[in-house]
Structures are given as C-alpha cells and as structure tokens.
Amino acid sequence: MRGRARAFYAGLFSPDPTEVAACRVLWNELPTVSEGNRDRLELPLTLAEFSEALRLMPTNKSPGMDGLTVEFYCAFWDVLGPDLAIVWAESEGSGVLPLSCRRAVLALLPKKGDLRDLRNWRPVSLLCTDYKIAAKAISLRL
C-alpha cells in the first residue's frame, strides 16, 4: 500500500517537460530591481521586521515538528525574538537555513469523495513557525 501511495504522489508531483524557448521568453521579460532597491532588499532582516511579521500572522494554525505555535511566539516574543533575528542573520551569512527551517511534517488531509481513493487526499507540509515568521518578514519587505 505504501508503494502505491508513493508511486501515486511521485507521479502527481513530478515536473512537466518545459520548452526551452518558453523559458527564455519568461526570463527575458521579467522585470528587474534597481540597484538601490536590490541593496535595500539584501540588508539583514531586523527584529522590528520579524516583530511586524509575527503581529500579522494568523493564529490557530498547525505548528511544524517543534510544536511551537504563533501564539507561543507571541507570548514569549521578548525572549525568542532577538534570538530568531540572530539565528536568521547567521543563516543569511552562511547560506544555510537552520535545520528546523529545512524540515516539514507531511500530512494527508481528506477531500470529498471515497477516502479509499488516493486522489481524495491532499498532501500538506506543516512548516515550523520560525520559518513562517521569516518568510512573512521577507514577503513584507518585498
């Protein structure tokens, strides 16, 4: 049964063939960022940016592998926030994300229909909240 599930999802999420000419058109027509904006976008994220990202995050969502929720981060932000900013700055410098940001819990959620059919299950990745906070801070900056 595991083999059938693996084969089904591997086929479902395998990349479609791409046309080289279409890729060239896409890349050539992408807008560019000015040098001044590029320099601003590449600055390290600040504690204020992380704080704003956390403030705007939805609550009552599933946590990742560490089990820490947005509500937990809100309650202990004075302690966790500065450490998150330091860890993220180190990650930007080294080019390697923390292990918690490189892992996810995969879960299958039922959709409508016969639940004995694999097509009626939707895979989702549950990411850790520290990664979600950083991603939100980056998106707000953009």
C-alpha positions as MATLAB code, in Angstrom:
seq = 'MRGRARAFYAGLFSPDPTEVAACRVLWNELPTVSEGNRDRLELPLTLAEFSEALRLMPTNKSPGMDGLTVEFYCAFWDVLGPDLAIVWAESEGSGVLPLSCRRAVLALLPKKGDLRDLRNWRPVSLLCTDYKIAAKAISLRL';
ca = [
       0.000    0.000    0.000;
       2.867    2.375    0.853;
       4.426    1.686   -2.548;
       1.184    2.534   -4.345;
       0.858    5.786   -2.399;
       4.477    6.715   -3.133;
       4.051    5.995   -6.845;
       0.774    7.960   -6.998;
       2.196   11.102   -5.367;
       5.518   10.842   -7.222;
       3.592   10.893  -10.487;
       1.285   13.656   -9.326;
       4.141   15.956   -8.322;
       6.709   15.140  -10.987;
       7.613   18.128  -13.174;
       6.113   18.517  -16.601;
       8.536   18.880  -19.513;
       9.425   22.508  -20.215;
      10.075   24.209  -23.510;
      13.443   25.950  -23.605;
      12.112   28.734  -25.847;
       9.235   29.443  -23.460;
      11.673   29.641  -20.545;
      13.834   32.149  -22.440;
      10.802   34.353  -23.124;
       9.792   34.193  -19.468;
      13.262   35.069  -18.148;
      13.871   37.834  -20.699;
      10.601   39.588  -19.861;
      10.904   39.524  -16.068;
      11.162   42.970  -14.501;
      14.422   43.852  -12.805;
      15.090   45.512   -9.476;
      17.078   48.736   -9.405;
      20.497   48.624   -7.778;
      19.322   50.814   -4.892;
      16.298   48.597   -4.222;
      18.453   45.486   -4.535;
      20.848   46.776   -1.898;
      17.924   47.578    0.432;
      16.304   44.171   -0.127;
      19.555   42.367    0.666;
      20.043   44.002    4.080;
      19.705   41.639    7.051;
      16.186   41.355    8.450;
      15.690   43.353   11.631;
      13.972   42.467   14.877;
      11.331   45.085   14.027;
      10.611   43.311   10.722;
      10.276   39.955   12.486;
       8.006   41.550   15.107;
       5.738   43.034   12.435;
       5.619   39.705   10.610;
       4.596   37.903   13.795;
       1.937   40.531   14.541;
       0.355   39.936   11.116;
       0.423   36.142   11.218;
      -2.833   34.199   11.554;
      -3.393   32.269   14.769;
      -4.877   28.820   15.435;
      -2.764   27.164   12.730;
      -0.950   23.854   12.893;
       2.673   24.020   14.065;
       5.558   22.159   12.492;
       7.703   19.428   14.004;
       8.703   21.505   17.031;
       5.076   22.053   18.088;
       5.594   25.798   18.673;
       2.621   27.879   17.561;
       2.232   31.538   16.621;
       0.541   32.017   19.991;
       3.643   30.623   21.734;
       5.919   33.008   19.838;
       3.601   35.939   20.694;
       3.645   35.039   24.408;
       7.441   34.706   24.559;
       8.491   37.142   21.827;
      10.602   39.263   24.183;
      12.821   36.221   24.758;
      12.558   34.492   21.364;
      12.574   37.479   19.002;
      16.174   38.611   19.469;
      17.413   35.015   19.187;
      15.415   34.474   16.000;
      16.965   37.609   14.475;
      20.473   36.415   15.414;
      19.914   32.895   14.057;
      18.449   34.250   10.819;
      21.385   36.669   10.362;
      23.802   33.753   10.834;
      21.805   31.728    8.300;
      21.930   34.544    5.761;
      25.678   34.825    6.286;
      26.354   31.112    5.938;
      23.775   30.483    3.225;
      22.330   27.560    5.208;
      18.920   27.586    6.881;
      18.570   26.179   10.395;
      17.538   22.539   10.476;
      14.064   23.468   11.743;
      13.534   25.518    8.566;
      14.606   22.671    6.293;
      12.162   20.097    7.611;
       8.421   19.684    7.437;
       5.772   17.271    8.592;
       3.834   15.901    5.654;
       0.204   15.112    6.333;
      -2.638   13.909    4.153;
      -5.930   15.755    4.550;
      -9.127   14.163    3.287;
     -11.037   15.825    0.479;
     -14.536   14.892   -0.698;
     -15.351   11.521   -2.140;
     -14.284    7.976   -1.446;
     -11.445    8.158    1.051;
     -10.158    4.775   -0.110;
      -9.068    6.543   -3.320;
      -5.686    8.329   -3.009;
      -6.899   11.118   -5.305;
      -9.206   12.203   -2.495;
      -6.368   13.008   -0.106;
      -4.470   16.297   -0.265;
      -0.854   16.366    0.964;
       0.177   19.400    3.014;
       3.519   20.375    4.528;
       3.443   21.649    8.092;
       6.342   24.083    8.464;
       7.794   25.343   11.741;
       6.623   28.743   12.911;
      10.144   30.223   12.963;
      10.358   29.597    9.221;
       6.884   31.065    8.679;
       7.850   34.222   10.600;
      10.986   34.665    8.487;
       9.081   34.030    5.252;
       6.445   36.587    6.277;
       9.141   39.158    7.116;
      10.740   38.644    3.700;
       7.397   38.947    1.910;
       6.593   42.160    3.781;
       9.930   43.626    2.778;
       9.298   42.740   -0.859;
];
